[in-house]
Amino acid sequence: MNSKLLSLVFVSALLISCNPRKGTVNSGEVNVGVSTTEVKDPAMQPVYNASETRTNDLLHTRLEVSFDWTNRQLNGEATLSLMPYARPIDSLILDAKAMDIHEVKIVSGENNMKDLKYKYDGWALRIGLDQQYKRGQEYKVYIKYTANPENVEQQGSAAISEAKGLYFINHDGSNPKKHMEIWTQGETESSSTWFPTIDSPNEKTTQEIYMTVQDKYTTLSNGLLVESTVPKNGIRTDHWVMDKPHAPYLFMMAVGEFEVIKDEWVRKDGSKMEVNYYVEKKYAPYAKEIFGKTPKMIGYFSELLGVEYPWQKYSQIVVRDYVSGAMENTTATIHGDFLYKTSRELIDENNESIIAHELFHHWFGDLVTCESWSNLPLNESFANYSQFLWDEFEHGRMEADMNAYSEMDGYFLSAQQGGHVDMIRFDYASREEMFDGHSYNKGGRILHMLRTYLGDDIFFDALKNYLTENAFTSTEIHELRMQFEKASGEDLNWFFNQWFLASGHPVVTIKQSYDATAKELTLSIDQKQKLEEWPLYQLPVDVDIYINGKVRRERVWIVNEMNEFTFKIDQAPDLVNVDATKTTLWKKTDNKEIGQWVYQLNNAPLWLDKKEAFDKLEKSNDPDAMDAIMKSLNHDFYDIRLLAISSMDACLKNRPEEVKKAMVSLLGKEAHPAVKAKIIDFLAKNYTDLSMLSPIFEKGLADESLQVIAASLKGYAKHNGEGGLAKAKSYENSESAKVQLAVADIYANYGTPAEKDFFKSNYNEMSGFNKFTFLSHYFKYLTNQPDELTAEGIPVFCEVIESDGLWYERLAGYQLLNGLQGHFEKRANQIDNELASLEKEGNLSDDKKMELEKLKQFCLSRKTEICGKMEVYKSKEKDANILQYMPR
Ligand SMILES: [Zn+2]
């Protein structure tokens, strides 16, 4: 699963309460282990979440399903082949959530079925078998059922927002603008909402699904489409077969009017494998631009891992209103609709990282699966790290390091907000908690440290053995460690214990001194983390010592709280670069002279070398520092140019004309859209010279890149008053959401009451992240307008809250409505102050007093109105994702 939502959740401000409320909010969570025979008191839940005990082994799952769009139900017949796992059994417990169970039978021959006794509590189906079965003795159970996904009540997570399992989108066709679709989302344990199964990651089964649909619909499922019946009365049945075992949470179906764009990957032996992209008709022309690197990725990962892509095909589909970022259903990955991009939009950004992430899961997650959610990093850390691997291969180390840094930042932010936890943890309250900045972001960084320490040969050898020896089974963290130990010949408990089985990260202070008489460099590195809670780390770290343009690399082991290392060198170093490979996950304070930072910016090769130096130098008035930053404007890698532009504080203050000249000159030759947009922003923000700015804005508005257009439009609006608003108006109906967001941003800052309709008529056209941003601009616009106009936002935000939109769109509604409440309170205070000061000055006429009093009353009434609405909404709110932001 992809964590795209995580970053958004982290930036969301907490909801403010009308009145501080006491008591807790019921999260609506249901967490029942199905193999228990009694429902446990939640207060008595064990603190150790063990792997599911395997009593029955599910061998094959055969499903026949049809769909009732009107009632959002699935009618199904399941035939499950099973075998006792270890001990003889005479009963079978299946996960089956919110179903109507019609028949349960034992199948003992072609036409020989006998009714079985069963108990069903809406959550688990307990079946008494017709006899005792012994290990090795296969039996088949037939179940006829109706799935009611709308009746499922369980909690989603930050990475996945709901847990219905089966979703009908625009099911009654009432929204002519929205695609009608059916799709599924199994992780973590939601597949059991649409078929009875053993819904646990340590179970693996082959599968076949007969999907009966109206002939106008395309279907997609795991494995291969082996047969499609000739349509009868407009109805067709597709038969999908997945003949390799995988976990139930990876089962997938999708139905809708999708176009199938065909691609292929050529295996090493020359055979071809189908690679397909399922998209809405509108995006069919762009599908190969969106997904086209997929075959190359399959080839690269197969080569790198030494294990060829192990499945029959690879399909990717984009669906509407998706509840997560993306999901690695075996051979049939689902993506959210943020992947839909036109060629024009693809100039500015792509989704290669997400495509790589889901594909890599086909080895880590689908082929070898974490045996329990406690071991989720065995899936997600690898998928996260694949983003680095792909970047490194396709775009180079700079790009890889740059993206890795934001992943690391994501971990720090997530841990700051959600607390530090062990990577592998058995004591979670809800398994959905595992989908956090630890399992993904921190895990990816840990794997990178391990690779750096062991070297590529050992690292990838170990992975190859891990995948080969555990193929089609599930594992726990120690099985991974043992493969690394086998490949390296080293005991690696020290590494796994501190990184995977403990919380936190090193916090270090670095100091250096050079003794010219003794010709000795002393480097001290102290571990400052709170050792009661976090480990004292063992850190193998490379140190680069630069002298006279030459680099000497030294490996040091930081193992104590205080560590001192000495090096004999002939003269004071130009630079001591600790962690020269820039792979260690830590927080560090590196005390270096400014000259060393300048040297680092000019000479150290890696992205993070430069990023660290920029951070240190951006406010420095040192001429060498300013020279180094100015020089970086011409660096080959675009993000170094972006960082240089962001680090112009001191240069701008001391050398405004030189900076202007350099920026204009850079813009003239710049090819990268993000850098162009950034320069335009920079010039618009820091200069007022219209003879320089106007031609830049004009040229920018004609650019191919939408972000360059957006930057130019914002710049133009900033410097052209009413003319700027008029220009923005001409872009109100742009095809591009990015440009419309720029218009919204302009109106938010400079808008007048005349622009109010733009917001009202467009917010419902936006979805997902764009809607979130658009509504935030609307909020800012409203708070810059007269009070009566501001109040027009109330019904809009209420509508967003009441809509059936995605949870974070609705969360935006809550936050902004809350914000309006605060705004009206502030306005009432301002008016009070104005009344008082006018009175004091003796300038308060009766008319003025009445007018202001009335306005104040208006503001206070709006505040009360919002408070009332919020209380009602809060009492009714069921979405656990939103509830976590409610004040407790
Ligand atoms: Zn994932």
Residues whose N, C-alpha, C, O or C-beta is under 5 A from the ligand:
A	BS01	ZN	M1 N2 E380 A383
